[in-house]
Structures are given as C-alpha cells and as structure tokens.
Amino acid sequence: MKQSVIYANIIDATGRDVIENGMVVIEEKRLVYVGEAEKNYPLAEDAAVYDYKNDYVMPGLIEAHSHLAGYGSGNTLDWVVRPVVEKVCQAVHDLEALLNAGFTSVRDMAGLGCRLRTAMNQGLIRGPRIMSANAAISQTCGHSDVWSDFPAEMVQEWEPSHAIADGAEQCRWQTRNQFRQGADFIKIMTTGGIMDTASDPGLSHYTYEEIAVIVEEAKRMGTYVATHAESNAGVYHAVKAGVTSIEHGYMTTDETIELMLEKDCIQIPTLSAMTSLMANVDTMQPHVQAKIRQVVPRAYESVARAHEAGVKMAVGADYLSSPTTGLYGKNGNELYELVKVGFTPMEAIMSCTRNGALLMKMSDEIGTLEAGKLADLIVVNQNPLKNIQCLSDAESVIFVMKEGNVEKEK
Ligand SMILES: [Zn+2]
C-alpha cells in the first residue's frame, strides 16, 4: 500500500487552532492520521516522507465561483466570436493555473466544465476536480443574453456557456437539457448583470413560478440551484423559491439576510471580480462602466453585514480568464477581500475549504484535514493566518496533493 507522511504545522479547517509540529499520514488516496507528530506511528519502510516542518499544511482550496468558459477577455463580443477550440485551450490553461495555485476543486458557474471533467477523468488534462453547471440559464434580455445585437439563437450556439428560457415549461426543459449535457447543479440568473449588453443588475429576473420549477427539477435530480443575483430583489425571490447558493448577493436587506439564514443558503460574494472591474472601469465598454459604478461601491457593505449576521460564505473570485490580465491562479485574492470586509483569516480559510465542500456536495470527503477524508491538501511556505495574501500567490504554494496524487512539489 502506498503510504506518505507530511511533517508540517497543520491548519485542519475544522475550527481548531494550528497544530504545531504536526504530522499527516496518507494511505493511497485517503488521510489516515492528522495530528501531532507521533514518533511511534507505524510507518511503512518505503513511505514517502515530505519534510515541511517550517511550513503549513491545509486542505486544498476550493474555487466556488469560476468560469471554465475560456472567454479570453472582458468584452462579451469576444465571448461570442472566439472560436470554441481557442476557448477550450484557454480553459485548459486556466485549470492548470488553478491547480498550481493550490485549488484542488473548482465549481464551474457557466462554462465548458462538463466536457473538461470528462477529459480530466480520461487523464488528458490536469487541474482541480470539476463540478459544473454547464450553461447558465437566464430569461431573454437577461444576463445570459450576452450580446443582444445578434439573434439569441446565434448567441446560444456560439457561446455554449449561456442558455435562455422563458416561462415555466421552457425553464423545465432547459433545466433537464443542462442535466442531459452533464450538469452537476443548475445555475440561473435572477437579476441582470454587469457584462452583458442589455440587462440591469438592479432588476429582478424570473417569476417565482419559473424559479420554483427549476428548483423542483434540480431537487428531483438530487442536486441544487445556484443563482446569480446582484441586488436584493433577485436574492429574495430566489431564496423564497428554494435556491441554495447566492452568487454575488449585493444590496441585500436585513429581511433577505434573515431568510437566507433560515434557509441555510450559502453566499459567494466574488468581491475580487468587483475590485478588478472597478480598477479597470475606464477601459470598459460604456454600458459596462455605468453598471460597474452602479453595483460595485454598494457590494462591500452588504457582504460585511451578511457575514456579521452569520450567513455562510464560500470563496470564488469570478475572474474572467484572459491572456492579458493573467488573473487566473490569483483566485486566492478573494480570501484577502473577505478579510478586508471583516472575516478573520481563519474564517476566510474555512469559507474556502469547509464551506466550499458543501457546495461541491462533498462535505464527507473534502474541505477539512481529518482522518478518513480524501487527501486533498496543500503546503504553504508561510503562515496564512498571519499573511492571508500568501494564498493569492502560487509561488507560496509549494506542494499540492489531490486525492493522494502529488500534483506539485518544490
Ligand atoms: Zn460569474
């Protein structure tokens, strides 16, 4: 039996303090021991020994809001006209960047993740474990209707990460259609968004009935619905209708936050994307500039308030991959953004590991370092509780193991 042992300080993300001078033992793909270094632990003679005594071992990071769509730029016209082969190459590149930065799982919130997952299972590409929504569904003139100058049918065919459905029966069909293509969960859009040409992020999209039908179909498949909602109207409706995860979730009222707590929803604030949009606002198309100025300044306060109230949060940067910005692989920036709005570093880490595992529907398998779980772990060359920003730099991540396989070592 293949056995490995890692000597390091341990952040197990269960809520307990750092275990100094710790030891993690792995057999095949599972953790069998996590705790203080035990001199008398029965190690096999041929066990692989990793000595990281001055470093920190923690669960593999979980990127809970990403797009394996290979967009290539922040201009939605490019999303429509970029050839699919180039998109695939970009997504493969992005997966590699995520894994090297310590992400061992990723939730694809509209992208090519279903097919990429198949290719990964065939051993053709490397990257984090993928859970994908396939195409995100919105109403006509909603956030999935990315470029309204073209016929909607053309946009959907050329931009396979977006789908449109109107009325309860089309919503039912489109939900089933995503499952047919391999979706692990469903992503919908209950407000407009920033990047498309026509929608307004301040307005509520989809009726209660339309959302409820999608939730019913997802439940029947044993899974859940995530919604893109950038303002209160779209969050409240969606939570009432049974949606599990709230993507963005800005400008929420206290009443909505109460409801999210009652229904045990998980919010993914994606503040990194907002910060990056604001930093580059002057370079954006005019209609996008106006929407950035409408949404972004109001995002931080409501996320801080929801966190304060106890809403469960997970970590997703929502970066659009781009050869020019090179943000992919710096997704750990989101932990720093959360610390800026009031999270302790440990809360940010647990959001990125333990809470992310809930969204991956793998709480029993990943998200904390505990005996019996899968060996998804990383080693960081400094204490992230003292410097959370080290998690946004792939150089700090010196060792990555996914399901017991060493993916990076230096
Ligand atoms: Zn997104």
Residues whose N, C-alpha, C, O or C-beta is under 5 A from the ligand:
A	BS01	ZN	M109 D318
